[in-house]
Amino acid sequence: MNENKVQQELKEWVGELSVESTKNLEITLSVIIPISEVAASNPFNLCNLPISSLRFSKKGVSEEVALGLFEAIMWKTGAREFSMEDDRITLTSTGIKLLKYVEQEVFEKLDTEGKKEENDHIITPVTSVEISRIDVLEDKTERKGITIYININYEKPETFSRKKNWGAMYELAKEKCIKYDKDILDYFNSNKKNPLYSRLGFKITKILKQESDEIVPNIEIKIITQNKITRSKLKSA
């Protein structure tokens, strides 16, 4: 398999989805993320992965739509790295890599579309709830999108492109301080276009603060592992 050629085909396919509608990108991401989450916790090939364990419905997508989209991705790669039989999915290590590539491309497109929407309008916050805590999902590769959980709501992950601002948030959660940057400080503390406020509806919150020549958390911000989230969900079930 010529991996570079396959990646280019996948990139073009994501571009076609973007042209059709942003909603298609969001649905695609909702299909990929449950698979990637399982892949991230398993360093080996994913063989005979039960589709029921992926819980697409938690992402607001029906299983029929999810599997149809996954099959489209599968055929774009020549159907060598993925297979789907009955109620199970199999991925090779290369298949996992390609799926993550699609995920990153979708994030890039959504980020671009989001900037276009920001120029058109700002959505007024719909709640008065402030952000008191942010858990940032551990990503040892530090190459995927940034997934966070707000106010200990582990049933509702929110994922953002690993760009300057959200990459800084991951670094802050890991190191507890980053070099001062006014743009980053303003983005999280007062920018109404930040999706935490414009899309998720949280009240504008002083999330970060300046100390000397550094930025530090003003609320609780920390790295959390997938295992800890899973244990927390089991306890509350």
N, C-alpha and C positions, 0 to 999 in steps of 0.2 A: 504494500500500500504506500502510495506517495502521500505522506501525511500533510505536507505543505499544500498540495493540490486539494486534498479533502478539506483542510481548514479554509482555503479560499472559497470553495463551494459552499461551505457552511456559512461563511461571512456574507456571501451574496444572498443566501437564503434568508438570513436574518434581516438583511437590508430590504428584501422583498416584503417580509412581514411588516417591517417598519412603515413602508410606503402604504400598505393596506390600512393599518391603524395601530395606534399605540396599544390598544387593548390586546391585540394579538401578541405583542411583546410581553405584556403582563401575564397573559395566560401561559405563554411558553416558559417564562420564568417560574411560574407556579408549578409547572410540570417538572422542570429540571431540578429545582431546589430540594424537593423531598428525596430524589435519587442521590444528589450530591451529598446531602446530609448523611445518608447511610454510607456512601462511598468514603466520606471523610473519616468514619469510625472504623473502617476496614482497610488495612493496607494491602490486602490481597485481592485477586479477581473476585468479583461478585457473581457467584454462580447460584442459580435457582433462587433468586431473590423474590419472595412473595410480593405480588403487586399490592395485596391488601395491607402490607406493612408500611407502604409508602404514604397512605392516608392523604391522597390528593384532595379529598373533600375539605380537609383542614385549611387548604389554600384557596378554597372557593371554586374548585374546578371539578367537574364530574369525571368519573373514571373513564367513561367513553371518550370524552374530549382529550383527556390526558394521554390515553394510550394511542389515540389517533395521531396526536402530535409527536409522541415518542417514536411511533412507527415512521413518520415522515423524516425525523432526524436520523433514524436507523438506516433508511434507504439512501439518504444523502451520503452516508459513509460507505456505501456499497454493501451494507448488511453483513460486514465481516466482524465488526467489533461488538455488535449488539445482537441479541436474539430474543424473541418473545414467543413463548408457547404456553397455552392454557392460561394459568394465573401467575406465571413466573417470568422474570426478566433475568437475562444473563448478560454481563458486561465483561470484556477483557480489560486489562489495565490500560490499554490504548483507548478503549471505548470510554473509560472514565475520564481520561485526559481530554478526549474530544468533546465530551459532554461539558466539561468545565470550560473549554474554549467557547462553546456556544453560550454558556452562561455569562462569560465575560463580555462577549460581543453584544448580548442582549442588554446588559448593564450599560454598556457604552451608548447604545442607541436610545435607551430610556433616559439616560443623562442628557443627551442632546435634545430629545423631545421635551424633557422637563424644562430645559432652559428656554425653549421656544414658548412653552406655556407660561413661564414666569414673566416673559415680556408682554404677554397678552393680559394677564390678570393675576390678582393675588386672592386666594381663597381666605375668607375671614375665619379665624379660629372658631370652632363650634363648642368648645368646652372651656371651663375655667380651671382645669386641672393642671397644676404645675408638674414639671419633671423633677422627681426627687432622687431617682437612681437610674443609672444606665449600666446594664451588663453587656459586655461585648464578647461575642462568641469567639473562642480561641480558633485561630487558623494558623497552624504551624508552618504552612507554606507561605503565608502572607502574600498570596497572589489572588485570592478570591475576593468577592464583594464583602463588604463589612456588614455583618448581621448583628443587630442589637435587640435587647429586650428592655422595655421601658417600665419602670415602677414594678419590677418583679412579675410582670405578666409574661410567663414563659409559654403561654398558649398562642402568643401573637408576636412572632419574630418580624422584624422590619429590616430589610436589606438595602444597602446603598452601594453605589459604585466606589471602588477604591481610588478616589481622587484625592486632591490635596487636603480638603477639609476632613473627610471621613478617614482617610489614611492617618491623619493627625489624631483623630479620636482613638483609633486603635493603638497608636503609639502612646498616647496619654494613659489609656487603660493599662497598658503593659508597664510603662516606665514611671508613671505617676507625675511626670512633668515633661514639657517640651519647650523648645526655644520660643521666646515671645514672637508672635506674629499678629498684628492688629486685625488683619483680615479674618484669621481663624477665630479670634476672640469675638469679633462682631458677628460672624456667621452663626455661631451657636448662642450668643447672648441676646441679639437684638434684630437679626435679619428675618423679616416677616416671610421672605421667600424660602427660608429653610423648611424642608418638607416636614420637619417635626411640628412646625406651626401651621404652615400653609396646607399640608395634606392630612396630617394626623390630628390637627386641631388642638394641640396642647397650648396652654397659656405660655407666652414668652417668658422664659426662665433664665436666670443668671446661672448658666451651667458651668462656666469657667471663670477664673479670675487670674489677675496678674500678680506675681510675686517677684519683685526685682526684674530680672531679664528673662523670666520664665512664665509659662502658662501652667496652672495647676487646676485640678477639679475644685469646683465650688459645691458640687453634690457628690454623692458616691458614684464613682465610675471604676469598673474593674473588669478583668478578663474572667470569663466563665467557660467551663468545658462542657461539651455535649453530654458527657456522662453525668455531670452534676445537674444539668437541666432535666435529663431523663429521670434521675432519682427523685428530683423535686416533683415532677409530674406524677410519678408513681405514688408518692406520699400523699398527694392531694386528690388522687383518684378515688 
